[in-house]
Amino acid sequence: MPLRKVEFAPGEHYHLCIRGNNKQNIFRDESDRARLLFLVTHLQSPEPIPKIGRIVQEYRKTWTWKVDPELVSHILKTRYVVLEAFSFMTNHVHLGMCEKEEKGISRYTQRILDAYAKYFNTKYETVGHLFQSPYRAVHVEDNDQLLYLSTYIHRNPRELPGVAGREHLYKWSSYQDYLGQNRFGALLDPSLVLDQFDDPSDYRAFVDSSIAKDQAYLFNPF
């Protein structure tokens, strides 16, 4: 098994790319995407969460998360990572995050990947590994890389059918949460990027203008 070269450290920022094993699709419908979206945003701590299936079903009906505020408060108090950006593709997901506690990212990814793989294999009666191991990770070295990581993650869905030019409306990414109401409250923290812009519209203009610079800020492991 190949070894990951990046070492995680508290207070540092990272780009994770988690792919399906053998490049297989990790979603078959929107219910799958909603399930992983809940796991990615809510499993940032060891806090147990009951009735996840019911919460996700309700979200698919109303497009709002009906989670006990007290539970969310406990998650925020005990979380070991801070989620800063995300986007879901067909056979992989991109995550931007900060490690909050020692081994936080490892604990977080193990929890979400185990939970989603168990859900997926049970639902579709499949066996074996759903995700490629190890997932890929890149350490963010400076602020420029942090800013362009954000644009890279949010522009990535343009490769999907019907999304190009409408990335800001794609609901399986955090881009819309940067530009308008944050669907996840403090469970998604865009402040490190957004605080560098006078207005969300300035951030969108920055994302749009980053097309020519994408190649300079692509990360070799991807």
N, C-alpha and C positions, 0 to 999 in steps of 0.2 A: 504494500500500500504506500503511495507517495506521501511524503511528509509536507506539512504546511510550513513555509519558511517564515511567515510573519508571527511575531510574538506579541500577544495582546498585553496591554498595560492600562491600569485605571487612569482616567483623564484623557486618554488618547482617542482619536477618531479613526474609523475604518470604513472601507467599502467591502461589503460581502456580496458575492455572487453564488447563489445556491442553485445548482442545476439538477435536472432529472437524470437518473442513472441511464447511461447509454443515450443521452439526449432525448429521452422519452418525455412526452407531455406530462405535466404534473397536475393539469386541470382538464376535466372533461365537460364541466358546465359551470354556470355562475355560482351555484351552491358551493362548489369546491373552492372557488376563489374567495367567496365570503367566509368560508371556514378558515382558510389560511390567513385571511385578513384579520379575523378575530384573534387567532393565535399569535400572529406577529405583533399586534398592537397591545394585547392584554396579558401575554405570558412573559412579561419583563421581570417578574419576580417569582419566588417559589409559592406565592399565594395560590391555594387550590380554588378552582372555579367550577361550581356545579352547573349542570344543565346547559352545557355549551351548545348542544344541538338545538335546544329550544331558543336560545338567544340568537343564534344565527338564522333560524327560520323566521323569527320575528323581524330581524334586520332585512331579510329579503322582501318582506311585505311593506315595510315602512321606510327603509333606508336610514333608520336611526338605531343607535345602540341603546337597548334598554337594560343597562347593567346597574346594579345597586351602587349608588354613589359612595357608600361606605366601603364597599369592596374595592372600588377604584382608588379610594384614599389609601387603603392598605397596600395596594399594588405600588403606588407612588412612593410610599414610605419604605418599602422593602425591595425596590427594584435594583437589579444589578447591571442593567444597561439603560441607556437613554436612546430611544428610537428617534432619528432625525429626518429620515426620508426613505421612501420605498417606491418600487414599481414592480408590477407583476407582468411577465411576458407569458409565453405559452409553455416553454419547458424550463424556465428559470425565473428567479426573482432577484432583484437588486435591493440591498438594504444599506443605508448610511446610518451609522450609530456611534455612540461613545460608550466605552466601557466604564462603568461606575465603580464596580468592585472587582477585586482580583478574581480571575477566571469567570467573570460575569458573562462575557460573550460565549464562551464554551458552554456554560450552563444554560444560557438562553437558547442557543441554537439546538442543543441536544433536546431541550424540552419541546420546542415548537416542531422540530423535524420528527421526533418520535410520535408526538400527538397526531400530526397530520398523516404520517405514513400509516399509523394504526387505523385512523379514520378511512383513508383511501383504500387500503387493502381490505378492510371489512366491507365497505360500500360496494366495491367492484369485484370482490372475491378473488383478489390477486395475492401473490406471495412474492417474497424477495425484496431487494432494496429498491426503494422508490427514488432516492437521491444519490447523486454522485458523491463519493467520499475521497478525500476531504473536500469541503466546500472551499472556494477560493476567497482570499482576503488580501486587501492592500491597506497599508498604513497611510493615513493622510499626513503629509509632511508639513504643509504650511497652509495659510489662508487661501492663497490662489487655488491650490488643489482642492480645498474644501468647497470653494464656490463652484468650481467647474465639475466637481463630483456631483453637486446638487443639480446642475444643469444636465449632466450626463444621465443621471437617474431619471429625471423628469422628461427628457427628450427621447429616451429609449423606446417608449411605446409607439413612436412614429413609424416604427418598422411593421407594426401590426396593420392588417387591412382596415381601412376606414378611419384610422386614427391620425394620420399625418395632417398637421395643421390644427388638430383638435386635441392636442395632448393635455391641454388645461381642463378638458371636460372628461377625460378618461378616469373612471371612478376607481380603478384598481391601481392608483398611484396617489402619492401625497401632493402632487402638483396643485390640485384644486384646493387643498387645505392651506397651501402657502398663499393662494390668491384670495380666498374668501374665508368662510367660517370653517374652523378646524373641527372636523367630525369627531375627533378623538380627544379633544381637550389637552390636558397635560400629558397624556400618553403618547403624544407626538409633539416633539419640540423643534419647531423650525426657527427658533429665535436667533441662533448663532448666525444663520444666513440672513434672515429677514431684517435683523437689526442693522445691517449694513446698507439698507436701502430706505429711501424716504417713504416709499409707498409700495404696496404689492404690485402695482402696475409697472413700477420701475424694475422690480424683480423679473416680471414677465418679459419686459423689453430686453433685459440682460440675457435671459434664457434664449430668446429668439435670436439675439445677436451672436450667440456663442457657436453657431453652426460651423463657421470656418475654423474655430479654435478647438473643436472637439478632438481632432486627431492629436493635437499637442498634449492633451490631457487624458487621453486613453491610458489605461493602466495595463502594462505588459501581460500580466497573468490572465487577462480577459481576451 
